[in-house]
């Protein structure tokens, strides 16, 4: 027969448990703040590994290849495609990028001289960087160029880590699961597998979105006669990875370059970007990302704001996939397991379960 705890011991035990949980949360928050950059690099490696696994698993299934062979094929194909692209379009793209920077700077100076004395011009230019700030930015860029080697080393480490993650994900998954009590391990494996699938479909959707915006933008700018269409299209495609703000950031340099042709061309360029991202947002994304977790716009922007403040540009870039993974964790581990409510599941997930 189990003995009941002495009077007064149960409240003390609850207080002790609460203090331990609070201390763990505090220590975890401090570690996250101190190691934000490093943890984001690890998450980037996980994203790359999820992309490799997401491409190799269907290849292994439909062609009946061994998983490791399928992964090797996908890795070599992607690496070969990047090398081919760099050899064929790299020099042209670098040249257009340099011209793009010079043309945007010249166009901005022209607008400053022409409209800087108007009331609305002074209002707009009050938010623009002044000459001292521009020279400071140039010096910062020059110092950043000196860290290129360090950036290449970091990129190499991330890629190698991603390959190790992709080759044997079970090894690292089991190592993480072992940190939790035995009774939770089976469910934790299911939750982490769901997070991995969500990241795979999210990356697939983003890749398709980026490709569509790139092609739409390059073809449209060429038809409009806007210079440096390739560089502007690559920039638009890459910035599509960042929800909402990426579209605005990509449209600004394109419109400035189009102004060198004429106001009418600039207006058509602005309309082109609006149509491209409308097609992407209302047609392409709902089709290719219907199996991913639904991301409310306010939550996406809030996550970008918080992570941008903690980790800078890297936090902004990785905020959306991190928020998607966090939503899955909260929904699976808290809403379903603690609250026993599965109303948040998508129809696809409900059918799958």
C-alpha positions in Angstrom: 0.0 0.0 0.0 1.3 3.4 -1.0 1.8 5.9 1.8 0.4 9.3 1.2 2.9 12.2 1.5 3.1 14.0 4.8 0.9 17.2 5.0 2.5 20.2 3.5 4.9 18.1 1.3 2.8 18.2 -1.8 2.7 22.0 -2.1 6.4 22.1 -1.5 7.0 19.5 -4.2 4.9 21.6 -6.7 6.8 24.7 -5.8 10.1 22.9 -6.3 9.0 21.5 -9.7 7.8 25.0 -10.8 11.1 26.5 -9.8 13.1 23.8 -11.7 11.0 24.3 -14.8 11.3 28.1 -14.6 15.1 27.8 -14.1 15.4 25.5 -17.2 13.4 27.9 -19.3 15.5 30.8 -18.1 18.8 29.0 -18.8 17.4 27.8 -22.2 16.5 31.4 -23.1 19.9 32.7 -22.2 21.6 30.0 -24.2 19.4 30.6 -27.2 20.3 34.3 -27.0 24.0 33.7 -26.7 24.2 31.0 -29.4 21.6 32.3 -31.8 24.0 32.6 -34.8 25.4 29.1 -34.2 22.0 27.5 -33.7 20.7 29.1 -36.9 23.7 27.6 -38.8 22.7 24.2 -37.4 19.2 24.8 -38.5 20.4 25.8 -41.9 22.2 22.5 -42.2 19.0 20.7 -41.1 17.1 22.5 -43.9 19.7 21.5 -46.5 19.6 17.9 -45.2 15.8 18.0 -45.4 16.0 19.2 -49.0 18.4 16.4 -50.0 16.3 13.8 -48.3 13.1 15.2 -49.8 14.6 14.8 -53.3 16.3 11.5 -52.8 13.5 9.6 -51.1 11.1 9.8 -54.1 13.9 9.0 -56.4 14.7 5.9 -54.4 11.1 4.9 -54.2 10.2 5.2 -57.9 13.5 4.1 -59.4 14.0 1.4 -56.7 17.5 2.6 -55.9 19.2 2.1 -52.6 18.7 5.2 -50.4 22.4 6.0 -50.2 22.7 5.8 -54.0 19.7 8.0 -54.5 21.1 10.5 -52.1 24.5 10.4 -53.9 22.8 11.0 -57.3 20.8 13.9 -56.0 23.8 15.5 -54.4 26.0 15.1 -57.5 23.2 16.4 -59.8 22.7 19.5 -57.6 26.4 20.1 -57.3 26.9 19.7 -61.1 24.0 22.0 -61.8 25.5 24.7 -59.6 28.9 24.4 -61.2 27.4 24.5 -64.7 25.3 27.5 -63.8 28.3 29.3 -62.3 30.4 28.5 -65.4 27.8 29.5 -67.9 26.0 32.4 -66.3 28.4 33.3 -63.4 30.6 35.8 -65.2 27.6 37.5 -66.9 25.7 37.6 -63.6 28.7 39.1 -61.7 29.1 41.7 -64.4 25.4 42.6 -64.3 25.5 42.7 -60.5 28.3 45.3 -60.6 26.5 47.3 -63.2 23.3 47.0 -61.2 24.9 48.5 -58.1 26.4 51.4 -60.1 23.2 52.1 -61.9 21.0 52.1 -58.8 23.5 54.5 -57.1 23.5 56.8 -60.1 19.7 56.7 -60.5 19.3 57.5 -56.8 21.6 60.5 -57.1 19.7 61.7 -60.1 16.4 61.5 -58.3 17.9 63.3 -55.3 19.1 66.2 -57.5 15.9 66.4 -59.5 13.3 66.0 -56.8 15.2 66.8 -53.6 13.8 70.3 -53.4 10.1 69.3 -53.6 8.1 68.8 -50.4 7.5 65.1 -51.0 11.1 64.6 -52.2 12.5 66.1 -49.0 10.1 63.8 -47.0 11.3 60.7 -48.9 15.0 61.7 -48.7 14.7 62.2 -45.0 14.5 58.4 -44.7 17.3 57.8 -47.2 21.0 57.5 -46.2 23.1 60.6 -46.5 26.6 60.9 -47.9 28.3 60.2 -44.6 26.2 57.2 -44.0 26.8 56.0 -47.6 30.6 56.3 -47.1 30.2 54.5 -43.8 28.2 51.7 -45.5 30.9 51.5 -48.2 33.6 51.1 -45.5 31.5 48.4 -43.9 31.2 46.6 -47.2 34.9 46.8 -47.7 35.6 45.3 -44.3 33.0 42.7 -45.0 34.8 41.7 -48.2 37.7 40.8 -45.9 35.6 38.2 -44.2 34.8 36.4 -47.5 37.1 33.5 -46.7 35.5 33.0 -43.3 32.1 33.0 -45.0 33.3 30.4 -47.4 34.6 28.2 -44.6 31.3 28.5 -42.7 29.4 27.6 -45.9 31.6 24.6 -46.4 31.0 23.4 -42.8 27.3 23.9 -43.1 27.2 21.9 -46.4 29.3 19.0 -44.9 27.1 19.0 -41.8 24.0 18.8 -43.9 25.4 15.9 -45.9 26.1 14.0 -42.6 22.6 14.8 -41.4 21.1 13.6 -44.7 23.2 10.4 -44.8 22.1 9.1 -41.4 19.3 11.2 -39.9 18.3 8.4 -37.6 21.6 8.6 -35.8 21.2 12.2 -34.8 17.4 11.8 -34.2 18.0 8.9 -31.8 20.7 10.8 -30.0 18.2 13.7 -29.4 15.4 11.4 -28.4 17.6 9.7 -25.8 17.7 12.9 -23.8 14.0 12.5 -22.9 12.3 10.0 -20.6 11.5 6.5 -22.1 7.8 7.0 -22.1 8.0 10.1 -24.3 10.5 8.8 -26.9 8.1 7.1 -29.3 5.8 10.1 -29.5 8.8 12.4 -29.8 10.1 10.5 -32.8 6.7 10.9 -34.5 6.6 14.6 -33.8 10.2 15.2 -35.1 9.4 13.1 -38.2 6.4 15.3 -38.8 8.6 18.4 -38.4 11.0 17.0 -41.0 8.2 16.3 -43.5 6.8 19.9 -42.9 10.3 21.4 -43.6 10.6 19.2 -46.8 7.3 20.3 -48.2 8.0 23.9 -47.2 11.4 23.9 -48.9 9.9 22.3 -52.0 7.2 25.0 -52.2 9.7 27.8 -51.7 12.0 26.4 -54.4 9.1 26.3 -56.8 8.0 29.8 -55.8 11.5 31.1 -56.3 11.9 29.5 -59.7 8.5 30.8 -60.9 9.2 34.4 -59.7 12.7 34.2 -61.3 11.4 33.1 -64.7 8.4 35.5 -64.7 10.6 38.4 -63.7 13.4 37.8 -66.2 11.0 37.2 -69.1 8.9 40.2 -68.2 11.8 42.6 -67.8 13.3 41.5 -71.1 10.0 42.2 -72.8 9.8 45.6 -71.2 13.4 46.4 -72.3 14.7 46.9 -68.8 18.5 46.6 -68.5 20.2 43.9 -66.4 17.1 41.6 -66.5 19.1 38.5 -65.4 20.6 40.1 -62.3 17.3 41.6 -61.3 15.5 38.2 -61.9 18.0 36.3 -59.8 17.7 38.9 -57.0 13.9 38.6 -57.2 14.0 34.8 -57.1 16.4 34.7 -54.1 14.4 37.3 -52.1 11.2 35.3 -52.6 12.6 33.0 -49.9 11.8 35.9 -47.4 8.0 36.2 -47.2 6.3 39.5 -47.8 9.4 41.8 -47.4 11.3 39.9 -50.1 8.9 41.0 -52.8 9.2 44.7 -51.8 13.0 44.5 -51.5 13.2 43.0 -55.0 10.9 45.5 -56.6 12.8 48.6 -55.5 16.1 48.1 -57.5 14.1 46.9 -60.5 11.9 50.0 -60.5 15.0 52.2 -60.1 16.7 50.6 -63.1 13.5 50.9 -65.1 13.5 54.6 -64.3 16.6 55.0 -66.5 14.4 53.9 -69.4 11.4 56.0 -68.5 8.5 56.5 -66.1 6.2 54.4 -68.1 8.6 51.5 -68.1 9.0 51.9 -64.3 5.2 51.7 -63.9 5.0 48.6 -66.0 7.9 47.1 -64.0 6.0 47.7 -60.8 2.9 46.1 -62.3 5.0 43.2 -63.4 6.3 42.5 -59.8 2.7 42.9 -58.5 1.4 40.3 -60.9 4.4 37.9 -60.4 3.9 37.8 -56.6 0.1 37.8 -56.9 0.3 34.7 -59.1 2.8 33.2 -56.7 0.8 34.0 -53.6 -2.6 33.1 -54.8 -2.0 30.3 -57.3 1.4 28.7 -57.0 1.9 28.7 -53.2 -1.6 27.3 -52.3 -1.0 24.4 -54.7 2.6 23.4 -53.8 2.4 24.2 -50.1 -1.0 22.8 -49.2 0.6 20.0 -47.1 2.6 22.4 -45.0 1.5 24.0 -41.8 -0.6 27.2 -42.4 1.5 30.2 -41.4 -0.6 33.3 -40.3 0.9 36.4 -41.8 1.1 38.2 -38.4 3.0 35.3 -36.9 5.4 35.2 -39.9 6.2 38.9 -39.6 6.5 38.7 -35.8 9.0 35.8 -36.1 11.0 37.7 -38.6 11.1 40.8 -36.3 12.2 38.8 -33.3 14.8 36.7 -35.0 16.0 39.6 -37.0 16.6 41.5 -33.7 18.4 38.5 -32.2 20.5 37.2 -35.1 20.4 39.9 -37.8 19.9 39.0 -41.5 20.3 35.3 -40.9 17.4 35.4 -38.5 15.2 37.2 -41.0 16.0 34.6 -43.7 15.3 31.6 -41.5 12.4 33.0 -39.5 9.7 31.4 -41.7 10.9 27.8 -41.7 11.7 28.1 -38.0 8.2 29.4 -37.3 6.7 26.6 -39.4 8.7 24.0 -37.4 7.7 25.7 -34.1 4.0 25.6 -35.0 4.2 21.9 -35.7 5.9 21.3 -32.3 3.3 23.4 -30.4 0.4 21.8 -32.2 1.6 18.2 -31.8 3.2 18.4 -28.4 0.9 20.8 -26.6 -2.5 21.2 -28.5 -2.9 17.5 -29.3 -1.0 15.7 -26.5 -1.7 18.1 -23.6 -5.1 19.6 -24.6 -6.1 16.4 -26.5 -7.5 18.6 -29.3 -6.8 17.7 -33.0 -9.0 20.5 -34.5 -5.9 22.2 -35.8 -5.0 19.5 -38.2 -5.2 20.1 -41.9 -7.5 17.7 -43.9 -4.5 16.0 -45.4 -3.0 15.3 -42.0 -6.3 14.2 -40.5 -6.8 11.7 -43.4 -3.2 10.5 -43.1 -3.8 9.7 -39.4 
